[in-house]
Amino acid sequence: ILNVEQSPQSLHVQEGDSTNFTCSFPSSNFYALHWYRWETAKSPEALFVMTLNGDEKKKGRISATLNTKEGYSYLYIKGSQPEDSATYLCALYNNNDMRFGAGTRLTVKP
Amino acid sequence: DVKVTQSSRYLVKRTGEKVFLECVQDMDHENMFWYRQDPGLGLRLIYFSYDVKMKEKGDIPEGYSVSREKKERFSLILESASTNQTSMYLCASRDGKRDPIVYGYTFGSGTRLTVV
């Protein structure tokens, strides 16, 4: 079974701080890594799909990088805002199997 | 706006009851999935279906069954609810005609089930 690890499990930051968190996964047989954002009482929403080593994706203040050789992806949030508060999930897609990490729960205090 | 709709946001049931969790999608997706999420654990796959009338066990199918009589609806059934089935249940769908590497899931907003 593929093991996808996310750290930290939770994070509290002040509004305006920049922050980042990690998704680690087995580097063999890599196909794709998906990032989702899950706000309370809402559906998880797709943020990024990353497939190539060295990929960098950006959406507004949120960006992500991918290192398939060492098996990790970073998600960065620049200048965190209270509306960024959510659980951020990563999921490894490998040979028709999608494996999710436990998520990083981000709380941004005004 | 495409949607995956789960019938209940919160549900409280008694031990031993038969529980139905409903999920409907309006995107004509072939693939549908049921996950549960518990603190400190990733989403764990209970059952999935690649098309109507098809079903496959996921990682934790014990105590659950599913029904996919119509393409748009995927029901999760707890045959006899137990307290260890208290959890957040998430339904997801995916377009089976598109490359799964690039196209991920569309999720419902979840059903928080409490079994007392």
Interface residues (C-beta under 8 A of the other chain):
Chain A: I1 V4 Q9 Y31 A32 H34 Y36 A41 K42 S43 P44 E45 A46 V49 T51 L89 A91 Y93 N96 M98 R99 F100 G101 A102 G103
Chain B: V4 R9 Y35 G40 L41 G42 L43 L45 D59 L90 P100 I101 V102 Y103 G104 Y105 T106 F107 G108 S109 G110
